[in-house]
């Protein structure tokens, strides 16, 4: 594991049992901007199924881990991801209560992670190969969650736009934990396989999958939003305007992060700041309430 000067070392990853009260959170939690709101809201559609899949796959890897520190990190990762999935499930319930039924799209996400990427009943070397391939995919996805975590921690434009503080705390608490554990999936993949070719293949598959899901999810949300009722057509074409405004991740930033990932010398610890993540977790209303 790469050591970076000025960054905390030997952190024990722990799940924080957070709770959020959604009662007063408006459907368009970025005031006056349903396009940017729903661009970020696609995360809520994908994360419960995705992170539950992460947990299942990582539990399968535990018997194959030969390094005690890595095993501890993986178990901490599993605990954090389980809480993330449950927390975003709460947002989906809030959407439904406000007249936005996202269940059809969520079922598609569940089919992808549980059906297409789930356990295939393989045995022996084929089972191990499929496990490693899924770990490679998770490592590529976790690259993006770490980059997005760093982005949300520094997205001052959302504060200036008057974004709802409860939603911001959910996103920043989650983002801070993604930065905190950003190295775990990559370390696990390198421990189990480490093939540069497998890493490139997983990133290509991940980019294709995420672009498709984000486009479809954004269109779905704007089409089903009871306050918009399909008057605005969603899709990635909106990303340039919202990205330049700082309300959503900028495409150029994400593209640059992919180029860094493709380097043979890539280290996830070069993405974001653990110290900043821990500082936010020390001030997050939800994370601090969990401690109490």
Secondary structure by P-SEA (a helix, b strand, c coil): cccccccccbbbbbbbbccccccccccccccccaaaaaaaaccccccaaaaaaaaaaaaaaccccccaaaaaaaaaaaaaaaaaaaaaaaaaaaaaaacccaaaaaaaaaaaaaccccccccccaaaaaaaaaaaaaaaaaaaaaaaaaaaaaaccccccccccaaaaaaaaaaaaaaaaccaaaaaaaaaacccaaaaaaaaaaaaaaaaaaaaaaaaaaaaacccccccccccccaaaaaaaacccccaaaaaaaaaaaacccccccccccaaaaaaaaaccaaaaaaac
